[in-house]
Amino acid sequence: MKTRGIIYLLAFALIAYFLYTNSQNEPIAPPQSITRQEIFADFADLRDNDIPEASLGGTFFTTEIFFPADFIGDAGDEFYVTMEDGHTLYTQRYIIEKEEARPDETARLIYKLKVNWENFRPPAGKYLSYKFDGEKWTKVN
């Protein structure tokens, strides 16, 4: 009887170990970084972005984007976008944040507008700067 009990106990332990190891969820992959190219594409056309209303009936267009030297596109990274309508210069500060995932999706990164400044340009030399001429982006420094 003791031998049979030990065999049952070992079988139960083996089944419990098998269920435990196979029920572990796969590690959650971190969200994919936002690339500079994605940001360039989004800000080349401002129609779907959160921009202030232009003064004197003008239309804003992007003039420059500034990235910190250590920008990699992960949560917590920030960048600045300057835009103008011919009369007014605006600079917007965006921060990349992790969007909460729905149960059937993986988390993803989005950028959110945090601050909007009028007649402000980030200091020269502190950021990597890219100018937009209406068709293509050109690195300034």
C-alpha positions in Angstrom: 0.0 0.0 0.0 2.8 2.4 0.7 4.4 1.8 -2.7 1.0 2.5 -4.4 0.6 5.7 -2.4 4.1 6.9 -3.4 3.4 6.2 -7.1 0.1 8.1 -6.9 1.8 11.0 -5.1 4.6 11.1 -7.7 2.0 11.0 -10.6 0.1 13.8 -9.0 3.2 15.9 -8.5 4.3 15.3 -12.1 0.8 16.3 -13.4 0.9 19.4 -11.2 4.3 20.4 -12.4 3.3 19.9 -16.0 0.2 22.0 -15.6 2.2 24.8 -13.8 4.9 25.0 -16.4 2.4 25.0 -19.4 0.0 27.5 -17.8 2.7 30.2 -17.6 1.9 33.1 -20.0 4.4 34.0 -22.6 6.4 37.1 -21.8 4.8 40.3 -23.0 6.8 41.9 -25.7 7.4 45.6 -25.2 5.6 48.0 -27.6 7.4 48.8 -30.8 9.2 52.2 -30.7 8.0 55.1 -32.7 10.5 56.0 -35.4 11.5 59.4 -36.6 10.1 58.5 -40.0 6.7 57.9 -38.6 6.8 61.3 -36.9 8.0 63.0 -40.0 5.1 61.4 -42.0 2.5 62.4 -39.5 3.7 66.0 -39.2 4.2 66.6 -42.9 0.4 67.1 -43.1 -1.2 68.8 -40.1 -4.8 68.2 -40.9 -5.3 65.4 -38.4 -3.1 66.8 -35.7 -4.0 68.8 -32.6 -3.0 72.4 -33.6 -4.3 75.7 -32.5 -6.4 77.9 -34.8 -4.3 80.1 -37.0 -4.4 83.9 -36.7 -5.9 86.0 -39.5 -7.4 82.9 -41.1 -4.1 81.4 -42.2 -3.2 77.7 -42.2 -0.4 76.2 -40.1 2.4 74.3 -41.7 5.2 72.4 -40.1 8.6 74.0 -40.3 10.9 72.0 -38.1 11.0 69.0 -35.7 13.6 68.8 -32.9 14.7 65.5 -31.3 17.0 65.1 -28.3 20.3 63.4 -29.1 19.2 60.3 -27.1 15.8 59.9 -28.8 15.0 56.3 -29.5 11.2 56.5 -29.7 10.3 54.7 -26.4 7.9 55.7 -23.7 9.1 58.9 -21.9 11.0 60.3 -25.0 9.9 63.7 -26.1 10.2 65.8 -29.2 9.3 69.3 -30.4 7.4 70.5 -33.5 7.5 74.0 -34.7 4.8 75.3 -37.1 3.8 78.6 -38.4 1.0 80.3 -40.4 3.0 83.2 -41.8 2.3 85.4 -38.8 2.7 83.2 -35.7 5.2 80.6 -34.7 4.1 77.8 -32.4 6.2 75.1 -30.8 4.5 72.0 -29.4 6.1 69.5 -27.0 5.1 65.9 -27.4 5.8 63.0 -25.0 5.7 59.4 -26.1 3.5 57.3 -23.7 2.4 53.7 -23.6 -1.2 53.3 -24.5 -3.1 50.8 -22.3 -3.7 47.6 -24.3 -7.1 46.0 -24.7 -7.3 42.3 -23.8 -7.0 41.2 -27.4 -4.2 43.5 -28.4 -0.6 44.3 -27.4 0.2 47.7 -25.9 1.4 50.3 -28.3 3.1 53.7 -28.0 1.5 57.0 -28.9 2.6 60.6 -28.5 0.6 63.2 -26.8 0.7 66.9 -26.9 1.8 68.3 -23.5 2.7 72.0 -24.1 2.0 74.6 -26.7 4.2 77.7 -26.8 3.7 80.8 -29.0 6.8 82.5 -30.5 9.2 79.9 -28.9 11.9 77.8 -30.6 14.0 75.2 -28.8 17.6 76.3 -28.2 20.0 75.9 -31.1 22.6 73.1 -30.7 20.7 71.3 -28.0 18.6 69.1 -30.3 18.8 67.3 -33.6 16.8 69.5 -36.0 15.0 68.6 -39.2 13.5 71.2 -41.5 10.5 70.5 -43.7 10.3 72.3 -47.1 6.9 71.1 -48.0 8.1 67.9 -49.7 11.0 66.5 -47.8 12.8 66.6 -44.4 16.4 67.8 -44.2 18.7 67.4 -41.2 19.9 70.8 -40.1 22.7 69.9 -37.6 
